Amino acid sequence: MSHRKTFGANLRASRVAKGLTQEQLARKCKVTSDYISMLEHGRANVGLDNIVKIAKGLRIPIAELIKGIE
């Protein structure tokens, strides 16, 4: 699995576990819901600043988003 797909799967699992929609998470992170969707489907590359925003929005450690990426 590609790094982007792994990140996306981790993102989606964390978002669903928190009971958030893509729109709700996007608002918390100050990004668009389209961007969250693209990340979850592995169609966008994520930058470090956005990884931090997303982890804070989900209230999880960054490591949860990048687990399985070597």
DRENDO-1510 file (C-alpha; in Angstrom, 1 decimal, always signed):
<recs>
REC; n; res; u; v; w
REC; 1; MET; +0.0; +0.0; +0.0 .
REC; 2; SER; +1.3; +3.5; -0.8 .
REC; 3; HIS; +2.2; +6.0; +1.9 .
REC; 4; ARG; -0.7; +8.2; +0.9 .
REC; 5; LYS; -3.2; +5.3; +1.1 .
REC; 6; THR; -1.9; +4.2; +4.5 .
REC; 7; PHE; -2.1; +7.7; +5.8 .
REC; 8; GLY; -5.6; +8.0; +4.4 .
REC; 9; ALA; -6.8; +4.8; +5.9 .
REC; 10; ASN; -5.4; +5.8; +9.3 .
REC; 11; LEU; -7.1; +9.2; +9.0 .
REC; 12; ARG; -10.4; +7.7; +8.1 .
REC; 13; ALA; -10.3; +5.2; +10.9 .
REC; 14; SER; -9.4; +7.9; +13.4 .
REC; 15; ARG; -12.1; +10.2; +12.2 .
REC; 16; VAL; -14.8; +7.5; +12.2 .
REC; 17; ALA; -13.7; +6.4; +15.7 .
REC; 18; LYS; -14.2; +9.9; +16.9 .
REC; 19; GLY; -17.7; +10.0; +15.3 .
REC; 20; LEU; -16.9; +12.9; +13.0 .
REC; 21; THR; -17.9; +13.5; +9.5 .
REC; 22; GLN; -15.4; +14.8; +6.9 .
REC; 23; GLU; -17.1; +18.2; +7.1 .
REC; 24; GLN; -16.8; +18.4; +10.9 .
REC; 25; LEU; -13.2; +17.4; +10.9 .
REC; 26; ALA; -12.5; +19.9; +8.1 .
REC; 27; ARG; -14.0; +22.7; +10.1 .
REC; 28; LYS; -11.9; +21.8; +13.1 .
REC; 29; CYS; -8.7; +21.7; +11.0 .
REC; 30; LYS; -9.6; +24.8; +8.9 .
REC; 31; VAL; -9.3; +22.9; +5.6 .
REC; 32; THR; -11.9; +21.9; +3.1 .
REC; 33; SER; -13.9; +18.7; +3.3 .
REC; 34; ASP; -12.8; +18.0; -0.3 .
REC; 35; TYR; -9.2; +18.0; +1.0 .
REC; 36; ILE; -10.1; +15.5; +3.8 .
REC; 37; SER; -11.8; +13.3; +1.2 .
REC; 38; MET; -8.8; +13.4; -1.1 .
REC; 39; LEU; -6.4; +12.5; +1.8 .
REC; 40; GLU; -8.6; +9.6; +2.9 .
REC; 41; HIS; -8.6; +8.2; -0.6 .
REC; 42; GLY; -4.9; +8.7; -1.1 .
REC; 43; ARG; -5.3; +11.2; -3.9 .
REC; 44; ALA; -3.5; +14.1; -2.2 .
REC; 45; ASN; -0.1; +14.5; -0.6 .
REC; 46; VAL; -0.2; +15.9; +2.9 .
REC; 47; GLY; +2.2; +18.4; +4.3 .
REC; 48; LEU; +3.6; +18.5; +7.9 .
REC; 49; ASP; +1.6; +21.5; +8.9 .
REC; 50; ASN; -1.6; +19.8; +7.9 .
REC; 51; ILE; -0.6; +16.5; +9.6 .
REC; 52; VAL; -0.3; +18.6; +12.8 .
REC; 53; LYS; -3.6; +20.3; +12.3 .
REC; 54; ILE; -5.4; +17.0; +11.6 .
REC; 55; ALA; -3.9; +15.3; +14.7 .
REC; 56; LYS; -4.9; +18.3; +16.8 .
REC; 57; GLY; -8.4; +18.3; +15.3 .
REC; 58; LEU; -8.8; +14.6; +16.1 .
REC; 59; ARG; -7.0; +15.0; +19.5 .
REC; 60; ILE; -4.7; +12.1; +18.7 .
REC; 61; PRO; -0.9; +11.7; +18.5 .
REC; 62; ILE; +0.6; +12.3; +15.1 .
REC; 63; ALA; +1.9; +8.7; +15.3 .
REC; 64; GLU; -1.6; +7.4; +14.9 .
REC; 65; LEU; -1.9; +9.0; +11.5 .
REC; 66; ILE; +1.5; +7.7; +10.2 .
REC; 67; LYS; +1.5; +4.2; +11.7 .
REC; 68; GLY; +2.4; +1.5; +9.2 .
REC; 69; ILE; +4.4; +4.0; +7.1 .
REC; 70; GLU; +8.1; +2.9; +6.9 .
</recs>
